[in-house]
Amino acid sequence: MVINRAKKLILLSHCLLNVNAKVNGLARYKGAVAELISFLVDEGFGIIQLPCPEMGYWGIRRWGQVREQMNTPFFVRHCRQIFTPVLEQIIDYHRNGYRLAAIIGVDGSPSCGVSHTCSSASWGGELDNWQTTAEIMGELQMINAPGVFMEVISQALGENGIEIPMLAVDEAAPADSIADIKKTLKGELQQ
């Protein structure tokens, strides 16, 4: 019997394989990020799809939110609960010599951002407290911080002594960020 395993894995934010989980109006591709997925498959990576914490917590008809709205004890607990089965797989793979090459998140996301996420100190309350949609959107900013789910993942991995590099597709510049991810992962493959 021939076992033909590369023993290298990538963890992906849910919406990179299923755009349908994103907040309505935020999809920038039809179904999956085909360029990234085909690259990963061609390079022999096994793909672990992370659960979508927002879809599981609020459903498909949710409104867009910012990090401060999600950074609550309740949502953090939800993130830990849905990540636990994945963490257990990671621990087992790690113990058995598999290479966990990267986690790929989605920069700009309040849950899955890696290096930046959307933020607003004033978002919340009734929509009629605002004069216009432009006024609401004027309060939105990108900050250099991870999204809530990625922060939970990083903490859980650290608690188990596991380091996995975190990369991200940037929603503001997807083509450039995918090119960077490919370059980084190709460099990793040559080591």
N, C-alpha and C positions, 0 to 999 in steps of 0.2 A: 504494500500500500504506500503510495506516495502522498506525503503531506506537503502541500505547496502553499504555505502561509508566509506572508511578508512580516507578520507580527508587528505591524505598525498601524496606529489608530489616530483618528481625528475625531474630536467632539465638535458638533456643529449646533449653533443656535437653531431652534426649530424652524423658523421662518426661512432660513436659507434653503431648506428642502421643501418647505410648504408655505408659500407666500400667503395662502388663504388664512393663516392664523393672525396676520397683521391687522392692525386697526384699519378699517375701511378708509381708502384714500391714500394709503402710504405705500402701496405695492408699486415697485419699479420694475418688476418682471412678471411674467405670466404665471409660473408655477414654482420653479426652483431656479437658483442661480446656476444656470447650466454651465457657464464657463468654468466656474469654480468646481462644481461637482464633477464634471468630466475630467478636469485636471486631477482631482483627488483619486478618482477611479483609475485613470490611466497610470498614475504613479504607484498604484497598489495599496492605497490606504483603505482600511476598514473604516466605516463611518458610523459613529454613534450620534443619533439625533437627540439632542437635549429636549426635554419637555418645554412647552411654552407656558411660563408662569402666568402671563396675562390672560391667555385664552382659558386656562384652567381655572382662573380666579373670577374673571368677569365675563367670559364668553365672547362671541364674535361681534355682538352689537355694542361693545364698549366704546367709550369716548377715548380720545388720546389723552394721556396723562404725562406728568413730569415726575422726576425722581422723588421729590418731596412728598408727593401724594402716595407713592408706593413704599416709601421707607417708613413703614409702620411695623410694630411687633407682629401684627396679624399676617401681613404679606410676607415678611421675612420668615416667619414660621412656615407658611405655605411653600416658599422657595426651598427651605431646608427639607421639608417633607417630600417634595417631588424630586429633589436631587438625590436623596438618600439611596434609592435603588441603583441609580447611575453610579454614585460613589462606591457602592459595594462592588459593582462590576469593575470599576477603575482599580480598586484595591486588589482584586483578584488578578486582573490583567498585569498590574504592576509587579505583584509577587511572582508571577509566572513568566517574567522576562519580555513582556510585550512593551513596545515603545509607544508611549503616549506623546505623539509629536506636537500637538497643539490643541487648544480650544479656540474655535473661531466664533466670535460674537458679532454684534452689529452696533458699531459706533453710532451714537445719536439716540439709541434706544434707552428709555428710562430703566429697563430691566436688564437688557443684554449688551449695553455699551461696555466696552473694554477700557478705553482711555478717555472717552468723553461721552457725556449724556446730556439730555435736555433737562432744564431746570427752570423753576420760577418760584420765588419765595411767596408770591401772592396768589397763585392759582388755587381756587377752591371756592366753595359757596355756590350761590345761585347765579346762573348765566345772566339774569337780568340786572345783576349788580354792575355789569359792564355796559358801556355805551355802545360799543361796536366790537365786531370780531377782530378788527385790526388792533383795537386796544388790548384785547386778550392776548393776541399773538405778539404784540409789542413787549409783553412781559417775559416771553420765552427767550432763553439763552442757552448756549452750549457751555458746559463747564468741564474742566479736566478732572473727571472722577468716573469711576465705574458705575454701571447700572446696578440696581439692587440685587438682581439674580447673580450677576457675575461676581459681585462682592461676596455673596453667600457661598458661591462655588469656591472662590479663592480661599476663604476662611476654612471651609470644610476640608479642602485639600491640604492646607497648612496644618490643620489639626491632626492629619494622618501622615504627615511628613512626605507628601507627594508634591512635586513641582511640575507643572505643565505650562509651557509658554502660552500666553494669551495673545491672539491676533484678532483683527476685526475687519469686516467689510464695513466701510464708511458709507453711510446712506447718502452723504453729500457728494461723495466722489467714488462711486462703486468701482468703476473700471480701474482707476489708479490703485485703489486699495487691494483689489484682486490681483493686480500685477505684482504688488509688494508681497502679498501672501505667497504667490507662486515662487517668487524669487527667494523668500525666506525658507520655504519648505524645500526647494531644490538645493539650497545651501545645506540644510539639515541632512538631506539624503546623501550628500557627498561626504559627510563626516563618518 
